[in-house]
Amino acid sequence: MRYFLLLFMPLILFGSVVEFERWPKNETFLTFLEHQHLPQATYYDLDAEDQKMTEEIRAGFNYQILRDDNGTLQQVLIPINDELQLHLECDTLTCKFEAIPIISETKREAFMLKIENSPYYDIQKATGSKALAQIFVNGFKNSLNFRRDLRKGDKLVMIYDQKYRFGKPFSMPTLQVAMIEMRGKKHSIYLNSDGRYYNDKGAQTENFLLTRPIRHARISSTFTKRRYHPILKRYRAHLGIDYAARRGTPIMAAGSGRVIFAGRTRGYGNLTKIRHSDGYVTLYAHQKSFRRGIKRGKYVKQGQIIGYVGTTGLSTGPHLHFGLYKNGRAINPARVVRITTKKLSGKKRKAFLKIKKSLDRMVEKVLKEQTKAKRIDDYQYVYYLQRDKQEDKK
């Protein structure tokens, strides 16, 4: 919010207007420039890393345009992930481009409701959020049968962290704990410190585990959502892992799933995207070529060869850029690749049980308050647990 004020407030005072827009499906940075009658050189004058960064703009993200009282575009803020955004400042001939941090506020929120129809329908109806409904259902789909065992009047609780930007929800909520009481028995899932979800016995609830897409390859660049380059004096993002390998090295599907894109892009060159279970999507960029038969709609198995290492697109040498997204949010593939255990033990289990105890205490507090979700505007609906979040940090 403060960055918004610093960038836009001086112009707002002189009659400028801020437009809040949603990035449309299939829009690229180049087509955005064209639609807004902005110079294409804004893109072509960028270096390779900044050009690739524009390809991380996701459909559905809210962005802001500032226009003067004549309707002329002056500034634009476009998020590329939940920590970094692109800032354009334009005059009649040129646009200045830079990546800047997103100023956001994170709130820990919670609600409880009684089942009337189904968890998905009731959560969406109460909160107006399809995202929260999908997150809840996905969390239990491998362990519970709602159709068979759920009864009207059973209770559920969700506690999650939600980022706000300009006073509105931004990015996907991060579920901390979900509980559903069925026939008097409570079932819960918990977010652990490793970024994955476990039940009350310390067993993983997600089936999706990655393997390395290339065998015995050297990691040449790691994942970062936001890094300030000390030499270039500007922010950069690298939303994936780069594996350096010889041209033609086979690339394997890191998990089983369905190909949703296999084609050419300017920045990422020959690119394949695969949709997996639990909201995951993997991305394989700069390929020399695709394996025969790999096309949109094709189902592939984990370990199946999908293409070959190359240096297509904006690339300085043969390598694979490997990206991982969950519910549209870029996450570090290394955190998922590393995790092979199905059940925690020893010190890891002890640490998890401490997290579980804290989250259980929050759930009981919500149940005691009997706080029901209610919709106010789009997502402003719930019971806040900010104090509990601060206590957790201690």
C-alpha positions as CSV (number, residue, x, y, z in Angstrom):
1,M,0.0,0.0,0.0
2,R,2.8,2.4,0.8
3,Y,4.5,1.8,-2.5
4,F,1.2,2.6,-4.2
5,L,1.0,5.9,-2.3
6,L,4.6,6.8,-3.1
7,L,4.3,6.1,-6.8
8,F,0.8,7.3,-7.5
9,M,-0.3,9.8,-4.8
10,P,1.4,12.9,-6.3
11,L,-0.4,12.3,-9.6
12,I,-3.8,11.4,-7.9
13,L,-3.8,14.8,-6.3
14,F,-3.8,16.4,-9.7
15,G,-6.9,14.5,-11.0
16,S,-5.4,11.3,-12.1
17,V,-7.5,8.1,-11.9
18,V,-6.4,4.6,-10.8
19,E,-8.0,1.6,-12.6
20,F,-8.0,-1.8,-11.0
21,E,-7.9,-4.5,-13.7
22,R,-7.6,-8.3,-13.9
23,W,-4.9,-9.7,-16.2
24,P,-6.8,-11.6,-18.9
25,K,-6.2,-15.2,-20.1
26,N,-3.7,-15.5,-23.0
27,E,-2.5,-11.9,-22.6
28,T,1.3,-11.4,-22.9
29,F,3.3,-8.3,-22.0
30,L,3.7,-7.6,-25.7
31,T,0.0,-7.7,-26.4
32,F,-0.6,-5.6,-23.3
33,L,1.7,-2.9,-24.7
34,E,-0.1,-3.1,-28.0
35,H,-3.6,-2.9,-26.5
36,Q,-2.5,0.1,-24.4
37,H,-0.9,1.8,-27.4
38,L,2.5,1.8,-25.6
39,P,5.8,1.4,-27.5
40,Q,6.8,-2.2,-28.3
41,A,10.4,-1.1,-27.6
42,T,9.6,-1.2,-23.9
43,Y,9.8,-5.0,-24.2
44,Y,12.5,-5.4,-26.9
45,D,14.9,-3.0,-25.1
46,L,14.9,-5.2,-22.0
47,D,17.7,-7.6,-21.4
48,A,17.0,-11.4,-21.6
49,E,16.3,-11.9,-17.9
50,D,13.8,-9.1,-17.7
51,Q,12.1,-10.3,-20.9
52,K,11.7,-13.8,-19.4
53,M,10.4,-12.2,-16.2
54,T,7.5,-10.7,-18.1
55,E,6.4,-14.3,-19.1
56,E,5.7,-15.0,-15.4
57,I,2.7,-12.7,-15.4
58,R,-0.3,-14.9,-14.6
59,A,-3.9,-14.7,-15.7
60,G,-6.2,-13.5,-13.0
61,F,-3.7,-11.3,-11.2
62,N,-5.0,-7.8,-10.4
63,Y,-2.9,-5.0,-11.8
64,Q,-3.3,-1.2,-11.6
65,I,-3.2,1.5,-14.3
66,L,-2.9,5.2,-13.4
67,R,-4.2,7.6,-16.1
68,D,-4.3,11.4,-16.1
69,D,-7.6,13.3,-16.5
70,N,-7.3,13.0,-20.3
71,G,-7.2,9.2,-20.1
72,T,-3.5,9.0,-20.9
73,L,-1.6,6.1,-19.3
74,Q,1.1,7.3,-16.9
75,Q,2.0,4.3,-14.7
76,V,1.3,0.6,-14.4
77,L,1.9,-2.0,-11.6
78,I,1.8,-5.6,-12.6
79,P,2.5,-8.4,-10.1
80,I,4.6,-11.4,-11.4
81,N,4.5,-13.3,-8.1
82,D,3.5,-12.6,-4.5
83,E,6.7,-10.6,-3.8
84,L,7.7,-8.8,-6.9
85,Q,5.8,-6.5,-9.4
86,L,6.7,-4.7,-12.7
87,H,6.4,-1.0,-12.7
88,L,6.0,1.0,-15.9
89,E,6.3,4.8,-15.9
90,C,5.4,6.3,-19.3
91,D,5.4,9.6,-21.1
92,T,4.4,10.3,-24.7
93,L,7.3,8.5,-26.3
94,T,8.8,6.0,-23.9
95,C,8.1,3.8,-20.8
96,K,10.6,3.2,-18.0
97,F,10.6,-0.4,-16.8
98,E,11.7,-1.7,-13.4
99,A,10.9,-4.6,-11.0
100,I,10.0,-3.5,-7.5
101,P,8.9,-5.3,-4.3
102,I,5.2,-5.7,-3.5
103,I,4.1,-4.1,-0.3
104,S,1.4,-6.3,1.2
105,E,-0.1,-7.2,4.5
106,T,-0.6,-10.8,5.7
107,K,-3.5,-11.6,7.9
108,R,-4.2,-14.9,9.6
109,E,-7.9,-15.6,9.2
110,A,-10.3,-18.3,10.2
111,F,-13.9,-19.4,10.0
112,M,-16.2,-22.2,11.1
113,L,-19.4,-23.4,9.5
114,K,-21.8,-26.2,9.7
115,I,-22.4,-28.4,6.7
116,E,-25.6,-27.9,4.9
117,N,-24.8,-29.4,1.4
118,S,-21.1,-30.2,0.9
119,P,-17.8,-28.6,2.0
120,Y,-17.0,-27.2,-1.4
121,Y,-20.5,-25.6,-1.9
122,D,-20.9,-24.4,1.7
123,I,-17.4,-22.8,1.9
124,Q,-17.9,-21.0,-1.5
125,K,-21.4,-19.9,-0.6
126,A,-20.2,-18.6,2.9
127,T,-17.0,-16.9,1.8
128,G,-17.4,-16.2,-2.0
129,S,-14.0,-17.9,-2.5
130,K,-13.6,-20.8,-4.9
131,A,-9.9,-20.9,-3.9
132,L,-10.7,-21.7,-0.2
133,A,-13.3,-24.3,-1.2
134,Q,-10.8,-26.1,-3.5
135,I,-8.0,-26.0,-1.0
136,F,-10.1,-27.6,1.7
137,V,-11.5,-30.4,-0.6
138,N,-8.0,-31.1,-2.0
139,G,-6.6,-31.4,1.5
140,F,-8.8,-34.3,2.4
141,K,-9.5,-36.0,-0.9
142,N,-6.9,-38.7,-0.3
143,S,-8.1,-39.6,3.2
144,L,-11.8,-38.9,3.6
145,N,-15.0,-39.8,1.7
146,F,-17.3,-36.8,2.1
147,R,-20.2,-38.3,0.1
148,R,-20.3,-41.4,2.2
149,D,-19.5,-40.2,5.7
150,L,-20.4,-36.6,5.9
151,R,-23.7,-35.6,7.6
152,K,-25.7,-32.3,7.7
153,G,-24.7,-30.3,10.8
154,D,-21.0,-31.6,10.8
155,K,-18.6,-28.7,11.5
156,L,-15.5,-27.6,9.7
157,V,-12.8,-25.0,10.4
158,M,-10.2,-23.4,8.2
159,I,-7.3,-21.2,9.4
160,Y,-5.1,-19.7,6.7
161,D,-2.9,-16.7,5.9
162,Q,-4.1,-14.3,3.3
163,K,-2.1,-11.5,1.7
164,Y,-3.7,-8.1,1.0
165,R,-2.6,-5.6,-1.5
166,F,-4.4,-2.2,-1.8
167,G,-6.8,-3.6,0.8
168,K,-7.9,-6.5,-1.4
169,P,-6.9,-10.2,-1.2
170,F,-3.8,-11.0,-3.3
171,S,-2.4,-14.3,-4.3
172,M,-3.7,-17.7,-3.1
173,P,-4.4,-18.1,0.6
174,T,-2.0,-20.4,2.5
175,L,-3.8,-23.0,4.5
176,Q,-2.4,-23.5,8.0
177,V,-4.8,-26.1,9.3
178,A,-8.2,-27.5,8.3
179,M,-10.5,-29.5,10.5
180,I,-13.7,-31.3,9.8
181,E,-15.8,-33.1,12.4
182,M,-17.7,-36.1,11.0
183,R,-19.9,-38.1,13.3
184,G,-18.3,-36.7,16.3
185,K,-14.7,-37.5,15.2
186,K,-12.3,-34.7,14.2
187,H,-10.0,-35.0,11.2
188,S,-7.3,-32.4,10.6
189,I,-4.5,-31.6,8.2
190,Y,-1.6,-29.3,9.2
191,L,1.0,-27.3,7.2
192,N,4.4,-28.3,8.4
193,S,7.7,-26.3,8.3
194,D,8.7,-28.3,5.1
195,G,5.8,-26.7,3.2
196,R,3.8,-30.0,3.0
197,Y,0.7,-31.1,4.7
198,Y,0.4,-33.9,7.3
199,N,-2.4,-35.5,9.3
200,D,-2.5,-35.7,13.1
201,K,-0.3,-38.9,13.0
202,G,2.5,-37.1,11.1
203,A,1.8,-38.8,7.8
204,Q,1.8,-36.9,4.5
205,T,-1.6,-36.2,3.0
206,E,-0.4,-35.3,-0.4
207,N,0.6,-38.0,-2.9
208,F,2.5,-35.7,-5.3
209,L,6.2,-36.1,-5.0
210,L,8.7,-34.9,-7.6
211,T,11.8,-36.6,-9.1
212,R,14.6,-34.7,-10.7
213,P,13.7,-34.0,-14.4
214,I,17.4,-34.7,-15.4
215,R,19.7,-37.3,-13.9
216,H,23.0,-36.3,-12.5
217,A,22.7,-32.7,-13.7
218,R,24.4,-29.7,-12.0
219,I,22.2,-26.9,-10.6
220,S,23.4,-23.7,-12.2
221,S,20.8,-21.4,-10.8
222,T,18.5,-21.7,-7.8
223,F,15.0,-20.5,-7.1
224,T,14.3,-17.0,-5.8
225,K,11.1,-14.9,-5.8
226,R,13.0,-11.7,-5.1
227,R,16.6,-10.9,-5.1
228,Y,18.4,-7.5,-5.3
229,H,21.2,-7.7,-7.7
230,P,24.2,-5.9,-6.1
231,I,25.9,-5.1,-9.4
232,L,22.9,-4.2,-11.5
233,K,21.3,-2.4,-8.6
234,R,17.8,-3.8,-9.4
235,Y,15.5,-6.6,-8.4
236,R,15.4,-9.9,-10.2
237,A,13.3,-13.1,-9.8
238,H,14.2,-16.6,-10.9
239,L,11.1,-18.7,-10.5
240,G,12.6,-22.1,-11.0
241,I,15.8,-24.2,-11.0
242,D,18.3,-24.3,-13.8
243,Y,19.9,-27.6,-14.6
244,A,23.1,-27.3,-16.7
245,A,23.4,-30.3,-19.1
246,R,24.7,-31.2,-22.5
247,R,22.5,-30.4,-25.5
248,G,20.2,-33.4,-26.2
249,T,20.2,-34.7,-22.7
250,P,16.8,-36.4,-22.0
251,I,14.3,-34.5,-19.9
252,M,11.8,-36.5,-17.8
253,A,8.4,-35.6,-16.4
254,A,9.0,-34.9,-12.8
255,G,5.6,-36.3,-11.9
256,S,2.6,-38.0,-13.6
257,G,0.1,-35.6,-15.2
258,R,-1.4,-34.2,-18.4
259,V,0.4,-31.9,-20.8
260,I,-1.4,-28.5,-21.0
261,F,1.1,-26.7,-23.2
262,A,3.8,-27.8,-25.6
263,G,5.0,-25.1,-28.0
264,R,7.3,-22.2,-28.6
265,T,7.6,-19.0,-26.6
266,R,10.0,-16.1,-27.0
267,G,11.6,-16.1,-23.6
268,Y,11.4,-19.8,-22.6
269,G,11.9,-21.2,-26.1
270,N,10.5,-24.7,-26.6
271,L,8.3,-25.1,-23.5
272,T,6.2,-27.9,-21.9
273,K,3.8,-27.5,-19.0
274,I,2.3,-30.5,-17.2
275,R,-0.7,-30.4,-14.8
276,H,-0.5,-32.8,-11.9
277,S,-2.7,-33.6,-8.9
278,D,-3.3,-31.3,-5.9
279,G,-3.1,-28.1,-8.0
280,Y,0.6,-28.6,-9.2
281,V,2.0,-27.6,-12.6
282,T,5.5,-28.2,-13.7
283,L,7.3,-26.2,-16.5
284,Y,10.2,-27.3,-18.7
285,A,11.9,-24.5,-20.7
286,H,14.6,-24.0,-23.4
287,Q,14.3,-27.5,-24.8
288,K,16.1,-28.4,-28.0
289,S,13.0,-30.4,-29.1
290,F,10.0,-32.3,-27.8
291,R,9.8,-36.0,-27.8
292,R,7.6,-37.3,-30.5
293,G,4.0,-37.6,-29.4
294,I,4.3,-35.0,-26.6
295,K,1.5,-32.5,-27.2
296,R,-1.4,-30.8,-25.4
297,G,-3.7,-33.3,-23.8
298,K,-1.2,-36.1,-23.7
299,Y,-1.0,-38.0,-20.3
300,V,2.6,-38.7,-19.2
301,K,3.9,-40.8,-16.3
302,Q,6.6,-39.8,-13.8
303,G,10.0,-40.5,-15.3
304,Q,8.8,-40.5,-18.9
305,I,11.0,-38.6,-21.4
306,I,9.2,-35.5,-22.7
307,G,12.0,-33.6,-24.5
308,Y,15.7,-32.9,-24.8
309,V,17.9,-30.2,-23.3
310,G,18.7,-27.2,-25.5
311,T,19.2,-23.5,-25.5
312,T,16.1,-22.2,-27.3
313,G,14.5,-18.8,-26.4
314,L,16.5,-16.3,-24.3
315,S,19.3,-18.6,-23.1
316,T,23.0,-18.3,-22.9
317,G,23.8,-22.0,-23.0
318,P,22.2,-25.5,-22.9
319,H,20.2,-26.0,-19.8
320,L,16.7,-26.9,-18.5
321,H,14.8,-24.2,-16.6
322,F,12.5,-26.2,-14.4
323,G,9.5,-24.5,-12.7
324,L,6.9,-25.6,-10.2
325,Y,3.6,-23.9,-9.5
326,K,0.8,-24.8,-7.0
327,N,-2.5,-23.1,-7.5
328,G,-0.8,-20.6,-9.8
329,R,1.8,-19.6,-7.3
330,A,5.5,-20.3,-8.0
331,I,7.2,-22.4,-5.4
332,N,10.7,-23.8,-5.0
333,P,10.9,-27.2,-6.7
334,A,13.8,-28.2,-4.5
335,R,11.6,-28.3,-1.4
336,V,9.3,-30.9,-3.1
337,V,12.0,-32.9,-4.8
338,R,13.9,-33.3,-1.5
339,I,11.0,-34.7,0.4
340,T,10.7,-38.5,0.0
341,T,9.4,-39.5,3.5
342,K,5.8,-40.5,3.9
343,K,5.8,-40.3,7.7
344,L,7.7,-38.1,10.1
345,S,9.9,-39.6,12.8
346,G,12.5,-38.5,15.4
347,K,13.3,-34.8,15.7
348,K,11.1,-34.0,12.6
349,R,8.1,-35.6,14.2
350,K,8.8,-33.8,17.5
351,A,9.0,-30.4,15.7
352,F,5.8,-31.2,13.8
353,L,3.9,-32.0,17.0
354,K,4.8,-28.6,18.4
355,I,3.3,-26.9,15.3
356,K,0.2,-29.2,15.5
357,K,-0.4,-28.3,19.2
358,S,-0.3,-24.6,18.4
359,L,-2.7,-25.0,15.4
360,D,-5.0,-27.2,17.4
361,R,-5.3,-24.5,20.0
362,M,-6.3,-22.0,17.3
363,V,-9.0,-24.4,16.0
364,E,-10.4,-24.9,19.5
365,K,-10.6,-21.1,19.9
366,V,-12.5,-20.8,16.7
367,L,-14.9,-23.5,17.7
368,K,-15.4,-21.9,21.1
369,E,-16.2,-18.6,19.5
370,Q,-18.7,-20.3,17.1
371,T,-17.6,-17.8,14.5
372,K,-19.4,-18.4,11.2
373,A,-18.1,-17.2,7.9
374,K,-20.0,-14.4,6.3
375,R,-19.4,-12.5,3.0
376,I,-18.6,-8.8,3.2
377,D,-17.5,-7.4,-0.2
378,D,-15.4,-10.0,-2.1
379,Y,-13.2,-11.7,0.5
380,Q,-13.6,-9.6,3.7
381,Y,-15.4,-12.2,5.8
382,V,-13.7,-13.7,8.7
383,Y,-12.4,-14.0,12.2
384,Y,-8.9,-12.8,12.7
385,L,-6.2,-14.6,14.6
386,Q,-3.4,-12.0,14.3
387,R,-2.4,-12.2,18.0
388,D,-2.0,-16.0,17.7
389,K,0.2,-15.5,14.7
390,Q,2.5,-13.2,16.6
391,E,2.7,-15.6,19.5
392,D,3.7,-18.4,17.1
393,K,6.7,-16.3,15.9
394,K,7.9,-16.1,19.5
